[in-house]
Amino acid sequence: MLEIGNIKVPFARMGVIIGKEGTVKARIEEEGKVRLDIDSENATVTIFQKNDPLKALMAMNAVQAIARGFNPEKAMLLFDDSVQLIVISIKEFVNKDAKRIKEIRGRLIGKEGHTREIIEELTGTYISISGNTVSIIGDFISIQYAREAVNMILQGRKHKTVYSYLEKNVGELKFRKMEESFGGS
């Protein structure tokens, strides 16, 4: 077996990766054709590839998604080769100013989660804001629009501007998805 990587996991997320009676771990191992070695003491997960490198990378993304705050069901979507995960560091936008990181996290989430929900709804993606990162799960087309909306907020743009961008581009997003599903170029 070939070791393909280690993922540092917040202690609070270790139990989620394992799952009740090991069900999540077993499902990732089965879907990804991998073996997961979980080191609870050091909060790391080591991934060993059995035979399929692509599936192993998908398993690594699923573990990373759970570590970044997604529930296992959403993380399992990453075993579809049209779905991907991106992780954006908030620190890159705020020069490691802890107070500013908290502010921006609040702007990304919005009042009662409203901002995050709007971005998710209009783009068809899932977003998790955890620690100093924003993570997005979605298909190749949708994730581009969600990433742009998140970047706009991280750059300090007004929510109204971000919502206008999304509403303006929702038609194009749907068209591009339809075009792709019919094998268009």
Buried (B, 14 or more C-beta within 10 A) or exposed (E): EEEBBBBEBEEEBBEBBBBEEEEBBEBBBEBBBBBBEBEEEEBBBBBBBEEEEEBBBBBBBBBBBBBBBBEBEBBBBBBEEEBBBBBBEBBEBBEEEEEBBEEBBEBBBBEEEEBBEBBBEBBBBBBBBBBBBBBBBBBEBBBBBBBBBBBBBBEEBEBEEBBEBBEEBBEEBEEBBEEBEEEEE
